[in-house]
Amino acid sequence: MKRNYARLDHPLVRDGGVLRPASMDEAMTRAAEGLAPYRGAAFGMFSCSKATNETNYMAQKFSRLVMGSNNVDSCNRT
């Protein structure tokens, strides 16, 4: 069975269990509101040791600056 997966060309938000197209501003606002309760020590981030240095750097910057948490692990021990 062949599946044809298409890329999204616009953000989607969930309203009452149904996904609908939204503007980028609305999607970013909803994402920020959803993450806000987890700011601080309740937040932790795992990145991947096989990811690029740039990706791991952005993950730790997001965790520390945006989420206010030093709980970052790039799984380099494995």
N, C-alpha and C positions, 0 to 999 in steps of 0.2 A: 504494500500500500504506500503510495507516494504522497508525502505531505508537502504542501507549499506554505512555508512560513514567510510572512511578510514582516518587514520592519515597521515599527510605529513611526509615523511622521508628525505626531502631535501627542501631547500628554493626555492621559486619561485619569479621571477621578471617579471614585465610587460614591454613588448616591443611592441609599436604600438597597444596597447589594447589587446595583447595576452600574457598570462602567459607562462613562460618557466622555466625549471630548471636552477639553478645557483649555483655557489659555495658559501659557507658561507661568504668568503671575499667579493665577489661582492655584496651579499645581504646586508651585514653590511655597506659597503661603500655607497650603494644607500640609505639605511635608514638614515645614518648620513647626507648625502647631502640633503635629503628631510626635515630633522628637522632643519638644520642649519639656514635657514631664520627666524625661530621662536625663536631663542635664546634670552634671556633677558626678559624684561617685557611683551612681547607679548605672552609669554607662561604661561599657567596655567595647573595644574594637579588636577584631582579629583581621590581620592582613595575611598575605601569603608570601612565604620565602621565595617562591618562584616568580613572583611579580617583579616588575622593574623597580629600581631604586626610587624613581620618580613617583610611582604609584604608592609605594610604602611611605614615602615622605608626605604625600598628600593625605594619606590615611591618618598618619600621626598628627599632622597639622589640624585636620578636621576634628579629630578626637580632642586634642588639647585646647585649641582656640575656640571652636564652635561649641563643642559639648562640655568643655571645662573639666575634662577627665584625663588623668595620666594613665589610665588603664588601657594600654596599647600593647599588642603582641603581634609580631610578624612571623611567629612560628619558626624561627631560625634554628631551633634546637632539633628539629626533625630531619 
